[in-house]
Amino acid sequence: MINRSHYLNQMLEGLKTPSVKILTGIRRGGKSGVLQLLRDVLTARGVQKQNIITLGFEGLENSAISDSSALYDAVSQRLASVQGRVYLFLDEPGRVRIWERAALHLLHDFDIDIYVAGSNNSVTSPSVLAILDECSSIYNIGPLSFSEYIEFRETYTQPEDTQREFARFIMLGGFPALHLRASTQDEAYAYLRDVVGSAIWNDVVGSHQLRKAEQLTRIMRFVIENVGQTFSAKHLSDSLKGENKEINIETVYTYLERLENAYIVSRCKRYDLSIEEPLKTQEKFYLSDHALRFAILGFTPEAIGSSLENLVYLELIRRDYDVYMGKHGRRTIDFVAMRGDERVYVQLGREIIATQQDNAAFAALSSLRDNYPKYILCMDKGSAGNRNGIQTVTVTDFLTENYLA
């Protein structure tokens, strides 16, 4: 199993903090793997087997635990004969009514550390967090980053050169199971379609008892077709109306929110750099894994650009930045990434030559009169360089080297 150190280190930092650590993210993205890594570390540190308790709620094994009282009783009974600190792992407890109340009481009554994994926002809803109050920490676990993918490949096979591996990563995406063995493109895309189907069925249709799944499917397809493009609910509504499949704008946004809650898509808002405020219109949507587009719509060379943009967005999110698309007058900045007092600007260009002062990416970044780091990402290694404080680097270097803390 690959050591996903970015997430594992976060878990270890809060190891002795009396809180509920909640791991969220799309199904099969790696939450269970991170928790297994943590269990392995605990065992290596001498924690006894009986002090590590794991309860899953998607199968029938614990179906009798249906509410917070039953969960509290089930755990406390097991704790009666255990000495020392206990580590409790709950997988998909959203099926247990008010599970968070049991978790809070367990924290207060026992020497216990609690970890929760959930594939929809039922484990991080406002009602859940209100009960847990300040006794919770949230970690979003996504599919493999490119750096993790390289480490994964080095663990399980003999990797090729960086450019070939990057091409493979672009095509197949970052879901860990796809890289445990050699997968054909058809096998990989069948797996990715199954991931999306499972997430939609279990975390969107099933959890909300939707009756008009066809509308959801059409909205999902529209989002995928327009990854990286400014989104217009009115345009989607009008296009469906033209197909005699009318759907109002309010319903579009409701379904989009539910896709977000299942971690299938992610919303990227606009940020006006002139007034330093987020805007409420013309946001973009990205997928939880860049290869989902190819799996559902089929591969076309023209779609590589939007997949690269999707990939860079996910990397910035993984580095714990709040990510926006920037507006500066009439110019657009692909990504404005903020984290506390830090800020990074990122523009994407397919084959940018550093000496071209008038290209759009360079001009947009040059218009910004602050001292925050500014990057143009390109595919051609020969274009790399630094001009007027704007660094041009390859996408692969940006993803694997320490350009971002």
ABEGO torsion letter per residue (X at the ends): XBBBAAAAAAAAAAAABBBBBBBBEBBGAGAAAAAAAAAAAAAAAGBBAAABBBBBAABAAAAABABAAAAAAAAAAAAAABBEBBBBBBBGAAABBGAAAAAAAAAAABBBBBBBBBABAAAABAAAAAAAEAABBBBBBBBBBAAAAAAAAAAABBBBBAAAAAAAAAAAEABAAAAABBBBAAAAAAAAAAAAAAAAAAAAAAAAGBABAAAAAAAAAAAAAABGBBBBAAAAAAAAAAAGBBBBAAAAAAAAAAAAAAGABBBBBBBBAAAGBBBABGBBBBBABAAAAAAAAEBBAAAAAAAAAAAAAAAAAAAGBBBBBBBBEABBBABBBBBEABBBBBBBBABBBAABAABAAAAAAAABABABBBBBBBABAAABEBBGGBBBBBAAAAAABBABX
